Amino acid sequence: MSTSISGSGPAYIFLLMEAMIDAGVHMGFSRETATTLVHQTLLGSTLYAMETGEHPAILRNSVTSPAGTTASAIYELENGKFRVVIKDAIWACYRRSLEMGGHASNVGPGRTQGLSNEAAAAAAAAGPIAPTRSAPESSRPVEAPSGELTDVSKTVN
């Protein structure tokens, strides 16, 4: 279960970093400057959260002025179902880890809807299932952003 947060969590953070850096470049920052801003923002935020021990909602509210710039950004994240996407990704990771271990993976929000009590009991009694193969590759290839990639060795101090 911890794999879905700790094991795969760095990939989620790196994706967030990538999106923030790309947005900074789109806004006009150099990739180096955008990267430094994102690194320092994530580092400072993490250290502050660890030092204070406060709930993240309290920390977020403390840096969000009513009708301010951060409030506008948070509105867009919430409107885009940011929390739901994150939670769904973590549950998907957990289900996949169960499948890879040969266990039933019908867990998580909404996963038992539509099953009768008898069907749910039968699924639980069936226990582990045969391991599944890797998910098929997407029919659409993932392409790197054009014109935005730089040699990483030149941007690292």
C-alpha positions as CSV (number, residue, x, y, z in Angstrom):
1,M,0.0,0.0,0.0
2,S,2.8,2.4,0.8
3,T,4.2,1.9,-2.7
4,S,1.2,3.9,-4.0
5,I,2.4,7.0,-2.0
6,S,6.1,6.6,-1.2
7,G,7.3,4.3,-4.0
8,S,5.6,6.0,-6.9
9,G,5.2,9.4,-5.2
10,P,8.5,10.8,-6.5
11,A,7.1,10.3,-10.1
12,Y,4.0,12.3,-9.1
13,I,6.1,15.1,-7.7
14,F,8.4,15.1,-10.7
15,L,5.4,15.4,-13.0
16,L,4.2,18.4,-10.9
17,M,7.7,19.9,-11.2
18,E,7.7,19.4,-14.9
19,A,4.3,21.1,-15.3
20,M,5.4,24.0,-13.2
21,I,8.7,24.4,-15.0
22,D,7.0,24.2,-18.4
23,A,4.5,26.8,-17.3
24,G,7.3,29.1,-16.2
25,V,9.0,28.7,-19.5
26,H,5.8,29.4,-21.3
27,M,5.4,32.6,-19.2
28,G,8.9,33.8,-20.3
29,F,11.4,32.5,-17.7
30,S,14.4,30.7,-18.9
31,R,14.3,26.9,-18.3
32,E,17.1,27.3,-15.8
33,T,15.3,30.1,-13.8
34,A,12.0,28.3,-13.9
35,T,13.7,25.1,-12.6
36,T,15.4,26.9,-9.8
37,L,12.2,28.6,-8.8
38,V,10.3,25.3,-8.7
39,H,13.0,23.4,-6.9
40,Q,13.2,26.1,-4.2
41,T,9.5,26.4,-3.9
42,L,9.0,22.7,-3.4
43,L,12.0,22.4,-1.0
44,G,10.9,25.4,1.1
45,S,7.3,24.3,1.2
46,T,8.3,20.8,2.3
47,L,10.7,21.9,4.9
48,Y,8.2,24.4,6.3
49,A,5.4,21.8,6.5
50,M,7.8,19.4,8.3
51,E,9.0,22.0,10.7
52,T,5.5,23.3,11.6
53,G,3.7,20.0,11.7
54,E,0.6,21.9,10.6
55,H,-2.1,20.3,8.4
56,P,-1.5,21.2,4.8
57,A,-4.9,22.9,4.6
58,I,-3.8,25.3,7.3
59,L,-0.6,26.0,5.6
60,R,-2.3,26.5,2.2
61,N,-4.8,28.9,3.8
62,S,-2.1,30.8,5.4
63,V,-0.5,31.7,2.0
64,T,-3.8,32.3,0.2
65,S,-5.2,35.8,0.3
66,P,-8.9,36.2,-0.3
67,A,-9.5,37.0,-4.0
68,G,-5.7,37.0,-4.5
69,T,-3.5,35.4,-7.1
70,T,-3.1,32.2,-5.2
71,A,-6.8,31.9,-4.6
72,S,-7.3,32.2,-8.4
73,A,-4.8,29.5,-9.0
74,I,-6.3,27.2,-6.3
75,Y,-9.7,27.7,-7.9
76,E,-8.5,26.5,-11.2
77,L,-6.8,23.4,-9.6
78,E,-10.0,22.6,-7.7
79,N,-12.2,23.2,-10.8
80,G,-9.9,20.9,-12.7
81,K,-10.4,18.2,-10.1
82,F,-6.8,18.2,-9.0
83,R,-7.5,16.3,-5.8
84,V,-9.6,13.7,-7.6
85,V,-6.9,13.1,-10.2
86,I,-4.2,12.7,-7.5
87,K,-6.4,10.3,-5.4
88,D,-7.4,8.3,-8.5
89,A,-3.7,7.9,-9.5
90,I,-2.8,6.7,-6.1
91,W,-5.6,4.2,-6.0
92,A,-4.7,3.0,-9.6
93,C,-1.1,2.5,-8.4
94,Y,-2.3,0.5,-5.4
95,R,-4.6,-1.7,-7.6
96,R,-1.8,-2.4,-10.0
97,S,0.5,-3.4,-7.2
98,L,-2.2,-5.9,-6.0
99,E,-2.6,-7.3,-9.5
100,M,1.2,-7.7,-9.9
101,G,1.2,-9.6,-6.6
102,G,-1.5,-11.9,-7.8
103,H,-4.3,-10.5,-5.6
104,A,-7.8,-9.2,-6.4
105,S,-7.7,-5.5,-7.2
106,N,-11.3,-4.5,-7.0
107,V,-10.6,-2.0,-4.2
108,G,-11.0,1.7,-3.7
109,P,-13.8,4.2,-4.2
110,G,-16.6,3.0,-6.4
111,R,-15.0,-0.4,-7.1
112,T,-17.7,-2.6,-5.6
113,Q,-20.7,-0.6,-6.9
114,G,-23.1,-2.7,-8.8
115,L,-22.1,-5.9,-7.2
116,S,-24.7,-7.8,-5.2
117,N,-23.8,-8.8,-1.7
118,E,-23.4,-12.4,-3.0
119,A,-21.1,-11.3,-5.8
120,A,-19.0,-9.2,-3.4
121,A,-18.8,-12.1,-1.0
122,A,-17.8,-14.5,-3.8
123,A,-15.1,-12.2,-5.0
124,A,-13.7,-11.8,-1.5
125,A,-13.8,-15.6,-1.0
126,A,-12.0,-16.2,-4.3
127,G,-8.9,-14.7,-2.9
128,P,-5.8,-14.1,-5.0
129,I,-6.0,-14.1,-8.8
130,A,-3.4,-15.0,-11.3
131,P,-1.0,-12.2,-12.0
132,T,-1.9,-10.0,-15.0
133,R,0.4,-8.9,-17.8
134,S,1.5,-5.4,-18.1
135,A,-1.0,-2.9,-19.3
136,P,-1.0,-2.6,-23.1
137,E,0.8,0.4,-24.5
138,S,-1.2,3.4,-25.5
139,S,-2.1,3.7,-29.1
140,R,-1.0,7.3,-28.9
141,P,2.8,7.8,-28.5
142,V,3.9,10.3,-25.9
143,E,6.0,13.0,-27.5
144,A,8.4,15.4,-25.8
145,P,7.5,19.1,-25.9
146,S,9.0,20.6,-29.1
147,G,11.6,23.3,-28.7
148,E,11.7,23.2,-24.9
149,L,14.3,20.5,-24.1
150,T,17.8,21.5,-23.1
151,D,20.9,19.5,-22.2
152,V,20.3,18.8,-18.5
153,S,24.1,18.8,-17.8
154,K,24.2,22.5,-18.9
155,T,21.5,23.5,-16.5
156,V,22.6,21.7,-13.3
157,N,25.0,23.8,-11.2
